Amino acid sequence: MATQEMVYGYFIPSVTLIGIGASKEIPAKIKALGGAKPLIVADKGITAAGITKTVTDMLEAAGMEYVVYDETVPNPTDNNVHEGVESYKMNGCDSLITLGGGSAHDCGKGIGLVVANGGTIHDYEGVDQSANPMPPYVAVNTTAGTASEMTRFCIITDTKRKVKMAIVDWRVTPGVAIDDPMLMVGMPPALTAATGMDALTHAVEAYVSTIANPMTDSAAEKAIELIAKHLRPAVANGEDIEAREGMCFAQYLAGMAFNNASLGHVHAMAHQLGGFYDLPHGECNAILLPHVSRFNLIAKMDRFVKIAELMGENTEGLSPRAAAELALSAIQKLSTDIGIPAGLVELGKRYGKEVKAEDIDTMTGNAQKDACGLTNPRRPTDADVKAIYTAAL
């Protein structure tokens, strides 16, 4: 904790529902917030999986009108937000339901910001740039990783700059967050792995953040413990409902941690890979996490020792350095076990992208400006960031 004067904020939805069948509460909760005709923000994958229809059937049974915008892409763009705003206004919507993982939630948050405040989404890059409250908003999660259904974070790709804009605004925190593990059983193993490692990154970065506090520590510690226990079985068998529910709680707790303690240079660097190459966020985090953690080790060695223990490593009789190193190997072992690519080049090939060493200078400059890096426990130079990118290739 800080020794100088410091005021800690704590941001969380007014209501959270977690558990089997929680999604049945969607119509009642949107009505309770004052919504009558929501815009449902999703993506084509969610619609193809039948999840969008599950929700629209509930709304129809409750006698509610709705409009669906399901053009969101994996790294949602300023164009997505613009299209969603137009759909919201054109159809006379008065509320929002976001349905999916981080992409749908981020897109919906961006739509809500612009609907309520005007301008374009670019006007809200940074911290607390809005002046007006969001429309009534229910966020329904279908993955166990981003925790975007409960955070004040909104990440949108600026298509002209090829940069992910970090928007951190307490007003975008959803009014109601819903996590129903039954909506997650069809999630494929690779997505389960990627989103699970995203959650682990949230917990670890929040735990070593410069503004961590007892409340965020308690959430981060439990999240790390639950991820170490439940992620492997969730990847191995998507219908393991105990593992799915365990990951619901784990990712939400990780969200509680980073939503209030913020993040670090894993996210600052991963955002550039997403903006530059349109690579999936969770896998970028997973690859970078051991490398950035190694850089941060000397700043928070006691915390990395605790992470090792939470992940099931035996640190008895070891020096602090040796015990802390076990956290890095435990993270790497988990990543390997669930099929995360070994490096960024391999990740790029998986998605038909070419990750090039000559782009590192540009990405480094952008990463150093990313708001997530402000709470990293060790301040990296440009040379440090370049070295981490290079090691992760």
C-alpha positions, 0 to 999 in steps of 0.5 A: 500500500502507498505510504503517501496520501492516496485515495482508492476508488472501487468500481463495480456494477450495481447488480451482478448475477452469477450462476446457472440460469442467471441469463433468464433475468435479462428482461426483468433487469433491463426493465428495472433499469428503465429500458423498453427497447434495447439495442443488443450488441453481439457478433456473428459468432454469438448469433451463429451459436444461437445465443442471440436468439436465446436472448431475443426469445426471452425478450419477446416472451416478456413483450419487449421490442429490441434491435440487434447489431451483431457486426462487432469484430474481435477487436472492435473498431471505431467503425463498429461504434459508429454503425452501432450508434446509427442503429441505436438512434435510427431505431429509437432504442433507449437501452443496451444489452451487450452479449458476448465477450470483451469485443461485444461489451467494449463495442456496446460501451462505446456506443453508449458513450457516444449516444449519451455524450455526442461526438465520436468515440475518439473523444473519450480516449483516456480517463473519465472523459464523459459528462453524461451517464450511459443509457440503461445497460445490462452486460451478459457475458458468454466467455470467462476472461475479459470481465468486460461485463463488469469493468469501467474499461473500453478498448476500441481500435482506431482504424486510421492510427492502427492503435487500440484506444484505452478508454477508462471511464467509471460511467461505462460500468454496466448497471447489471452484469450477468454471468451464466455458465450455461451460455459458455458450454459451447465455447471452443477450447482455443477460445476458452484457453485464450480468455482464461489466460486473459483473466490470469493476466488481469489478476497478476497485473492487478496484484503487482500494480502500484495501486493495488490495495487490500480489496483488490489483493483479495480478489486477485489472489482468489482469481489466480487460485481458481484459474489454476484449478479450473482452466485446464479442465474447462479447456479439456471439456467444455461441458464440465459445468463445475469448471465453467462456473469456477471460471465465471467466478475467477474471471469476475474476481480478476475483473474486480481486481484490475477494474480498481487496481488497473493493469500494466505493461502486458496490456500496454504491449498487447494492445499494440499487437491487437491494433497493428495485426488484429491478433486476439487479445487473450493470446497476446496477453498469454504470450507476453505475461511471462516475459513482462513478469520476468522484467517486473520480478525485482520490483514485486518479488514477494508478490510473485512468490505468493502467485507461485504458491496460489498456482500450486507450486511448493516454495518451501526452503527456496530463496525469494528469487527462486520461489518467485521464478516458480510463478513464471514457470507455472504461468508458462506451464499452464499456457503450454498445457492449454495450447497457447502458441509459444511466441508471437510469430507462431501466433501470427501464423495461426491467424494468417498474420506476419508479426515482423521485427521491423514493427517493434519500434512503432509498437514500442512507442505506442505501448509507452503511451498506453494508459495501462502502463502507468501502474506497472510496478517497474518503469521500462525504457523504450529499450526494455519494451523492445527487448520484451517484444523481441524475446516474445517473438 
